[in-house]
Amino acid sequence: MNWSDKSFLLSKYKYQENSVIANFYTMNYGKRSGIIYGATSKKIKNYLQNGNELFIEYNSKNENTLGYFKIEIIQATTPKYFTDKKKLNCIVNMLDLIRLLTVDNQENIEIYNLIKNFYLIIEHKDFYKKYIFWELELLKLIGFDLKIKDYCKKEKVNNKDNYYISKNNIKLIVPDFLINLKKDEITDKDIYYSLLLISEYMKTNILIPNNIPFPISREVFINEFK
């Protein structure tokens, strides 16, 4: 089984002395894993930053055996943000969501394009606002459309409309910009409550039913906005 494609590196871990098992999200073949031999060499090691876009060639004897990759760098996306802790944590969180929430070997070019779009919006002034909608789009693409307007309730507090979703007698705050899409002034607290809201939805509908632990990377990212 041989093919080649564009991809984003989601994760990697050591395999034998000089190799790694790498997990990619590809344009035409979905999420794929395989061995990269000689991954500790200086040339290849520099390419293997999670989040980088790579051209990969995959070879295996058959569909039931783990094959191996040859790689070429397309774009070193992640190293640009090594000095920006918040954005770097966002990248790690994003990659973990793709890795955990998508199905192996299932083609979905829309998800690949969504990852590509992430690196287009990351330089925007209102990046974190756009990123919240990025996560909602990811959920929609994997079949879990969180229709916030259908679930939220409204209450008046000091002559101001506040929105919330009630779950197990707990009020989950819904930031106004998720209802009023034209709102421009977004605070860290708005992002914080948005991430908490999406996290609770993922826990209830995806993670807990499939025995998937809540990713530590997401906790770290959420805490950036406390």
C-alpha positions, 0 to 999 in steps of 0.5 A: 500500500503506497500513497503520498499526500500533504499533511499536518503532524499531530503527534509523535513518540519514540519507537526503537532507538532512532525512530518515531511513530508519527500521527498525521492528518492528511488531505486525502487519507484522513488521520494516519500513523506510521514509522519514521526511520532515522527521525533523530537525525538533525535534518529530520528532527528539525522538521518534526515539530507538531503542527508543521505541514509536511509532504509525506510518502507512505509505504506498507506491505498491506493494510494490516501492518504499520507502514513507514513515512518519508517526509519533506517539509512544506511549511514550518508553522509551529516554530513561529510561536515558540516565544508566544506561550498562549498561542503555542498552548492553543496550537497544542490544544488544537492538535490534541483535539484533532487527534482525539476527536477524529477517526483513523483512516477516515478521509475528511478534506474539510478537517484538513482545510480547517487545520490549514485555516487555523494557521491563517487566522492565528495572526488576526487581531481577534484570533481567539474569538475566531478560534472559538468559532473554529472549535465549533466548526470542528465539532460540526464537521465530526457530527456534533453541532453545538447549537448554542442559541437553541439551548441557552436561556436569557436573564436580566441582570442590572438591565443587561441581558445575560445568557447561560445554559443550565446543566445539572443545576449549574449555570454555564455562562454563554458569552454575549459574542456567541449570541450577538455575533457582531460584538467586537469587544471580547475579553479573556473572560469571554474566551475562558467561559466559551472554552469551558462551555465547549469543554463541557459539551465535549465531555458529555457527548464525546469524551466520557461516552468513549472513555477518552480522558480530558486532555491536559493540554486543554486545561493548560490552554483554558487556564491562560484566560483565567 
